[in-house]
Structure formats: structure tokens, C-alpha cells
């Protein structure tokens, strides 16, 4: 059986989206697309507390992308090898007013 994909809206501004894992699997990739409306960051983390602004985050931060100001779209994809269990939560933290987008975890 193929691993489940999780599609998440990125709200923009200082926000966190929580993804509840439905089955034990290994996350292999984290893909992002967003509109750069303001400078900010998007972070994938195992921690419910954002570490955006931390120069050297702890091992809970799995990926981080920078958003530049301007009305253009951007895309980033990260390779992962993160085992997760059913009912575990993964967090997508963001900053930057209006940086709306979509994240896909596979």
C-alpha cells in the first residue's frame, strides 16, 4: 500500500498548520508552493513551537524556506526520510503577511 500524502494550506502571516498523521509511514518529501507577498519563512517541524528566527534550530526542524517580498510565486521541495506514527502531529509554521500557499507531505 502506498504511503498517504498530506496536502495543507499555508495561511500566511504568523500561523501554524497542524497535520495529524493517519498511519505509520516514512515521509519522503516536503513540497511547497506559495505567493511571496512579504518577507518571511515557512518551516516544517516536529515541534508545536516555531523556531523561525533561530539561526541554529534543534533537530525537530526538518526543513525551512525563505520567502522574499514581491508578488511572485515560489516553489521548493525537500527530501526527507522522517519516520512518523499514526496520530503523531507535524507542524508547518509560517511568517510573512499574505504568504499564502500549499504544502504537500509524502
C-alpha positions, 0 to 999 in steps of 0.5 A: 500500500502506498504511503498517504500524502498530506496536502495543507494550506499555508495561511500566511502571516504568523500561523501554524498548520497542524497535520495529524498523521493517519498511519505509520509511514516514512515521509519522503518529501516536503513540497511547497508552493506559495505567493511571496507577498512579504518577507518571511519563512515557512518551516516544517517541524516536529515541534508545536513551537516555531523556531523561525528566527533561530539561526541554529534550530534543534533537530525537530526542524526538518526543513525551512524556506525563505520567502522574499517580498514581491508578488511572485510565486515560489516553489521548493521541495525537500527530501526527507526520510522522517519516520512518523506514527499514526496520530503523531502531529507535524507542524508547518509554521509560517511568517510573512503577511499574505504568504499564502500557499500549499504544502504537500507531505509524502 
